[in-house]
Amino acid sequence: MSIAGEAWELLSDWLPGNHEPERPQLQLATVTDEGTPDVRTVLLTRFSPEGFWFNTDSRSRKAQQLRSTPAVALLFLWPGFTRQLSVQGVASVVPTSESAEAYQRRSPYLQQLAWQNTNAFAQLPASEREARWDAFTHSGDLSQPPPTWAGYLVRPERLTFWEGNPAAASRRTEFTWCAGEWRRTYLAG
Ligand SMILES: Cc1cc2nc3c(=O)[nH]c(=O)nc-3n(C[C@H](O)[C@H](O)[C@H](O)COP(=O)(O)O)c2cc1C
């Protein structure tokens, strides 16, 4: 179900290219074992006709939730009442080699975060956190990701592009994967 045709054209037009250094933010919604929704912001690592990649810590709540329920929703929002893209899909873990490549493209700050951003670290007083951070900045090894660094690919099943229009009503263009093809529908914004 790779993204093709008009859906792919819109996606490539709306999202910044994978080599743009500033990565887009998106909201990633998951479902807990109790069926409660959960949501947080992550960075889009990259996208392709296969779907959307993001990276996280395999010990995180979202990673635990994805192990039991891989169904997700993603939301991208553009500033100024202009555009919104919402996606329903299924997330799967990517091979370590792929997530290692994504780690290499992250800034040194984000690489260090991948190493040190643990719940245990969060319990420490500010002075201790700053001292440990500083020590790692000077002598830590950022050359490889920590073993807990994980990457996910979200393969979409539905893509909904919302566009504002000051001259007319906002409108959604929705692509749904149905019987082996992408079906397009226009919906009220
Ligand atoms: C702008 C922004 C970008 C973020 N990017 C990521 C990211 O790419 N990966 C990640 O694991 N957490 C990222 N976070 C932190 C998450 O929002 C979240 O707090 C953390 O991953 C723990 O989420 P969880 O307990 O639901 O798993 C980001 C937060 C903000 C505000």
PDBQT file of the ligand as one rigid body, heavy atoms in Angstrom, charges set to zero:
ROOT
HETATM    1  C1  LIG A 201       9.015  19.404  19.866  1.00  0.00    +0.000 C 
HETATM    2  C2  LIG A 201       9.197  18.045  20.510  1.00  0.00    +0.000 A 
HETATM    3  C3  LIG A 201       9.818  17.042  19.791  1.00  0.00    +0.000 A 
HETATM    4  C4  LIG A 201       9.996  15.769  20.366  1.00  0.00    +0.000 A 
HETATM    5  N1  LIG A 201      10.550  14.780  19.622  1.00  0.00    +0.000 NA
HETATM    6  C5  LIG A 201      10.645  13.524  20.146  1.00  0.00    +0.000 A 
HETATM    7  C6  LIG A 201      11.123  12.452  19.338  1.00  0.00    +0.000 A 
HETATM    8  O1  LIG A 201      11.463  12.594  18.142  1.00  0.00    +0.000 OA
HETATM    9  N2  LIG A 201      11.190  11.222  19.913  1.00  0.00    +0.000 N 
HETATM   10  C7  LIG A 201      10.800  11.004  21.211  1.00  0.00    +0.000 A 
HETATM   11  O2  LIG A 201      10.887   9.865  21.672  1.00  0.00    +0.000 OA
HETATM   12  N3  LIG A 201      10.342  12.008  21.983  1.00  0.00    +0.000 NA
HETATM   13  C8  LIG A 201      10.249  13.254  21.485  1.00  0.00    +0.000 A 
HETATM   14  N4  LIG A 201       9.745  14.277  22.256  1.00  0.00    +0.000 N 
HETATM   15  C9  LIG A 201       9.317  13.973  23.644  1.00  0.00    +0.000 C 
HETATM   16  C10 LIG A 201       7.915  13.308  23.611  1.00  0.00    +0.000 C 
HETATM   17  O3  LIG A 201       6.926  14.282  23.330  1.00  0.00    +0.000 OA
HETATM   18  C11 LIG A 201       7.584  12.584  24.919  1.00  0.00    +0.000 C 
HETATM   19  O4  LIG A 201       7.581  13.476  26.009  1.00  0.00    +0.000 OA
HETATM   20  C12 LIG A 201       8.529  11.430  25.221  1.00  0.00    +0.000 C 
HETATM   21  O5  LIG A 201       8.912  10.753  24.039  1.00  0.00    +0.000 OA
HETATM   22  C13 LIG A 201       7.897  10.437  26.186  1.00  0.00    +0.000 C 
HETATM   23  O6  LIG A 201       6.669  10.012  25.639  1.00  0.00    +0.000 OA
HETATM   24  P1  LIG A 201       5.903   8.670  26.127  1.00  0.00    +0.000 P 
HETATM   25  O7  LIG A 201       6.059   8.598  27.624  1.00  0.00    +0.000 OA
HETATM   26  O8  LIG A 201       4.491   8.892  25.713  1.00  0.00    +0.000 OA
HETATM   27  O9  LIG A 201       6.535   7.520  25.429  1.00  0.00    +0.000 OA
HETATM   28  C14 LIG A 201       9.559  15.532  21.707  1.00  0.00    +0.000 A 
HETATM   29  C15 LIG A 201       8.925  16.556  22.418  1.00  0.00    +0.000 A 
HETATM   30  C16 LIG A 201       8.747  17.798  21.826  1.00  0.00    +0.000 A 
HETATM   31  C17 LIG A 201       8.031  18.866  22.616  1.00  0.00    +0.000 C 
ENDROOT
TORSDOF 0
